[in-house]
Amino acid sequence: MEILQNISLKPYNTFGIDVRATFFINVKTIEELQLLSSEPFFTGNKKLILGGGSNILFTKDFHGLVLKTALKGIELIREDTNHYYVSVKAGEDWHGFVLKSIQQQWQGLENLSLIPGTVGAAPIQNIGAYGVEVADYIEEVKALEIKSGELQSFNAAACKFGYRNSIFKQELKGKYLIYEVVFRLNKIPKYNITYAPLKAALQEIDQEKLSAKHISDAVIKIRQSKLPDPEVIGNCGSFFKNPIVEEAIGQALLEKYPQMPNYAVGQGAMKIPAAWLIEQAGLKGSREGQVGTYQKQALVMVNHGNATGKEAHSFAKKIITKVNDTFGITLEPEVNIL
Ligand SMILES: Cc1cc2nc3c(=O)[nH]c(=O)nc-3n(C[C@H](O)[C@H](O)[C@H](O)COP(=O)(O)OP(=O)(O)OC[C@H]3O[C@@H](n4cnc5c(N)ncnc54)[C@H](O)[C@@H]3O)c2cc1C
């Protein structure tokens, strides 16, 4: 196992922030990590688990050891009447796996096409898009406890999945390295095209002939039309979560802003699109120095050049303040700020 030293993390985060890590390891097998986990070098250093770096904003150098998940492999491990069970190693590219699942007719993940990042990170914030969350298809998450080097299995209930949330983002944050995820995918398709723009994009397709590939292609097209490609302009996707407020607060806002989009999410709560709040606060497409919000999607913060993490973080705080001053709602970052 090669230990790299003092390396730039710029190629390893999609916002393109140039910070350095003291030590950096490409983790290719879980066995080598287990062996390393009792070494003083390992226990004595602060650790950061890194996938594709598409949900991280670095604000400073990382004085410790970066464990980059580079474990590879996709395997159909069993099947029953209705499902395929597919085991995927953490370092696999998420979108690459989705495309493979479509090709193999392992159904369910098509709406999650083109989300950047690795398979190992997908359960962390329970990635979701176009009406589907990865939690719906997770059978088991296999993880190594960093402190003990022990391997543990979490079923879906133990992962405590929620909206862009899981136990790995809360009480177990940074404590486990997910090295493998087992997915439970459908044999008989149950397509979800409830999201209006997706439905509209698929209107031309004969519903009898609708396939996962059609849905994936449509999702890719929609995403490409409204989200910036990190290869072209640095960003980490939606910077903030869509706030969930009490029904009464939502209704009061609706009286003032009748055009405010909103979604009932049960238990007397309402979800409001953060993009709308940012846009109404006058910040869509705004820019300060090397950072700004994307012109086509206010929820995405972009790096116009050589932005620093501090600059981006301070811009994010300004967005939070302005939205709070305007609507009395405090936005919460979806991105991990380090
Ligand atoms: C253009 C763009 C569009 C996006 N669209 C969406 C979207 O539609 N829906 C959505 O949900 N997200 C979206 N995202 C966010 C991002 O793609 C996801 O959060 C993705 O799962 C992050 O994967 P990653 O491998 O890059 O994780 P990283 O950014 O490397 O890590 C994210 C967090 O997970 C931890 N982590 C990573 N891997 C592991 C592991 N194996 N074990 C334990 N901890 C780990 C890290 O320490 C960090 O805290 C988007 C991002 C971009 C740039």
The ligand as a Tripos MOL2 file, in Angstrom:
@<TRIPOS>MOLECULE
LIG
   53    58     1     0     0
SMALL
NO_CHARGES

@<TRIPOS>ATOM
      1 C1        -23.0570   18.1630  -10.6310 C.3       1 LIG1
      2 C2        -23.4860   17.4270   -9.3860 C.ar      1 LIG1
      3 C3        -24.7620   16.9260   -9.2980 C.ar      1 LIG1
      4 C4        -25.1830   16.2280   -8.1650 C.ar      1 LIG1
      5 N1        -26.4510   15.7430   -8.1240 N.ar      1 LIG1
      6 C5        -26.8870   15.0730   -7.0490 C.ar      1 LIG1
      7 C6        -28.2190   14.5420   -7.0130 C.ar      1 LIG1
      8 O1        -28.9940   14.6720   -7.9450 O.2       1 LIG1
      9 N2        -28.6000   13.8970   -5.8870 N.ar      1 LIG1
     10 C7        -27.7660   13.7110   -4.8210 C.ar      1 LIG1
     11 O2        -28.1960   13.0920   -3.8430 O.2       1 LIG1
     12 N3        -26.4990   14.1800   -4.8400 N.ar      1 LIG1
     13 C8        -26.0440   14.8580   -5.9140 C.ar      1 LIG1
     14 N4        -24.7680   15.3550   -5.9400 N.ar      1 LIG1
     15 C9        -23.9000   15.1720   -4.7720 C.3       1 LIG1
     16 C10       -22.9370   13.9660   -4.8960 C.3       1 LIG1
     17 O3        -22.8750   13.5100   -6.2130 O.3       1 LIG1
     18 C11       -23.3520   12.8150   -3.9850 C.3       1 LIG1
     19 O4        -23.4390   13.2380   -2.6590 O.3       1 LIG1
     20 C12       -22.3850   11.6390   -4.0780 C.3       1 LIG1
     21 O5        -22.9180   10.5150   -3.4140 O.3       1 LIG1
     22 C13       -21.0180   11.9680   -3.4710 C.3       1 LIG1
     23 O6        -20.1610   10.8990   -3.8030 O.3       1 LIG1
     24 P1        -18.5950   11.0490   -3.6910 P.3       1 LIG1
     25 O7        -18.0040    9.7110   -3.9340 O.co2     1 LIG1
     26 O8        -18.1110   12.1370   -4.5570 O.co2     1 LIG1
     27 O9        -18.4280   11.4330   -2.1490 O.3       1 LIG1
     28 P2        -17.4010   12.4460   -1.4900 P.3       1 LIG1
     29 O10       -17.7360   13.8310   -1.8990 O.co2     1 LIG1
     30 O11       -16.0150   11.9940   -1.7290 O.co2     1 LIG1
     31 O12       -17.7500   12.2560    0.0500 O.3       1 LIG1
     32 C14       -18.9650   12.7220    0.5880 C.3       1 LIG1
     33 C15       -19.0280   12.3570    2.0800 C.3       1 LIG1
     34 O13       -19.0980   10.9560    2.2310 O.3       1 LIG1
     35 C16       -17.9550   10.4440    2.9400 C.3       1 LIG1
     36 N5        -17.5990    9.2120    2.2200 N.ar      1 LIG1
     37 C17       -17.3330    9.0820    0.8980 C.ar      1 LIG1
     38 N6        -17.1380    7.7870    0.5890 N.ar      1 LIG1
     39 C18       -17.2730    7.0940    1.7490 C.ar      1 LIG1
     40 C19       -17.1790    5.7060    2.0740 C.ar      1 LIG1
     41 N7        -16.9090    4.7720    1.1540 N.pl3     1 LIG1
     42 N8        -17.3600    5.3430    3.3750 N.ar      1 LIG1
     43 C20       -17.6330    6.2710    4.3280 C.ar      1 LIG1
     44 N9        -17.7230    7.5960    4.0720 N.ar      1 LIG1
     45 C21       -17.5480    7.9930    2.7950 C.ar      1 LIG1
     46 C22       -16.9050   11.5380    2.8680 C.3       1 LIG1
     47 O14       -16.0190   11.4890    3.9630 O.3       1 LIG1
     48 C23       -17.7690   12.7840    2.8630 C.3       1 LIG1
     49 O15       -18.1710   13.0860    4.1750 O.3       1 LIG1
     50 C24       -24.3030   16.0400   -7.0710 C.ar      1 LIG1
     51 C25       -22.9920   16.5450   -7.1640 C.ar      1 LIG1
     52 C26       -22.5940   17.2240   -8.3120 C.ar      1 LIG1
     53 C27       -21.1800   17.7420   -8.4040 C.3       1 LIG1
@<TRIPOS>BOND
     1     1     2 1
     2     2     3 ar
     3     2    52 ar
     4     3     4 ar
     5     4     5 ar
     6     4    50 ar
     7     5     6 ar
     8     6     7 ar
     9     6    13 1
    10     7     8 2
    11     7     9 ar
    12     9    10 ar
    13    10    11 2
    14    10    12 ar
    15    12    13 ar
    16    13    14 ar
    17    14    15 1
    18    14    50 ar
    19    15    16 1
    20    16    17 1
    21    16    18 1
    22    18    19 1
    23    18    20 1
    24    20    21 1
    25    20    22 1
    26    22    23 1
    27    23    24 1
    28    24    25 2
    29    24    26 1
    30    24    27 1
    31    27    28 1
    32    28    29 2
    33    28    30 1
    34    28    31 1
    35    31    32 1
    36    32    33 1
    37    33    34 1
    38    33    48 1
    39    34    35 1
    40    35    36 1
    41    35    46 1
    42    36    37 ar
    43    36    45 ar
    44    37    38 ar
    45    38    39 ar
    46    39    40 ar
    47    39    45 ar
    48    40    41 1
    49    40    42 ar
    50    42    43 ar
    51    43    44 ar
    52    44    45 ar
    53    46    47 1
    54    46    48 1
    55    48    49 1
    56    50    51 ar
    57    51    52 ar
    58    52    53 1
@<TRIPOS>SUBSTRUCTURE
     1 LIG1         1 GROUP 0 **** ****
